[in-house]
Amino acid sequence: MEFLVFRCNLDRDCFIVTSEAHKASLSGDVCPTHGDTLVRVGRFPELGKERTAFDEDLAKRSIEENGFYRFHSKTFDPVAVPPSSMP
């Protein structure tokens, strides 16, 4: 399976994964934030156990049952800025 990955525009830690066969049914309604839109991240082949972003087996089952797989990733969180002065 080839995965199509989208990110929610407002909730930037939320990702939606689907397949070519199911992408036409996707909308921003699958995002947890009301009124959100989807931004395409890319198209990725299966990588097996090497994939670190999401569980491919779980994603495939969810796509077959629901048309998409949703997960949150904290990798896009900004790096904390150290305080300007330390006490």
Residue pairs with C-beta under 8 A, 6 or more apart in sequence:
1 19
1 46
1 56
1 60
1 63
2 19
2 20
2 43
2 44
2 45
2 46
3 17
3 18
3 19
3 43
3 44
3 45
3 46
3 56
3 59
4 17
4 18
4 19
4 20
4 23
4 40
4 42
4 43
5 15
5 16
5 17
5 40
5 41
5 42
5 43
5 44
6 15
6 16
6 17
6 18
6 26
6 38
6 39
6 40
6 41
7 14
7 15
7 16
7 38
7 39
7 41
8 14
8 15
8 16
8 28
8 31
8 32
8 33
8 36
8 37
8 38
8 39
9 28
9 31
9 36
9 37
9 38
9 39
10 31
10 33
10 35
10 36
10 37
11 31
11 32
11 33
11 36
12 76
13 72
13 73
13 74
13 76
13 77
14 31
14 32
14 33
14 70
14 71
14 72
15 41
15 53
15 54
15 70
15 71
15 72
15 73
16 26
16 30
16 31
16 38
16 68
16 69
16 70
17 54
17 59
17 63
17 68
17 69
17 70
17 71
18 26
18 63
18 67
18 68
18 69
19 63
22 63
22 67
22 68
25 67
26 38
26 67
26 68
27 38
28 35
28 36
28 37
28 38
30 38
30 68
30 70
31 37
31 38
31 70
32 70
46 56
47 56
48 56
53 71
53 73
53 75
54 69
54 71
58 69
59 69
62 68
62 69
63 69
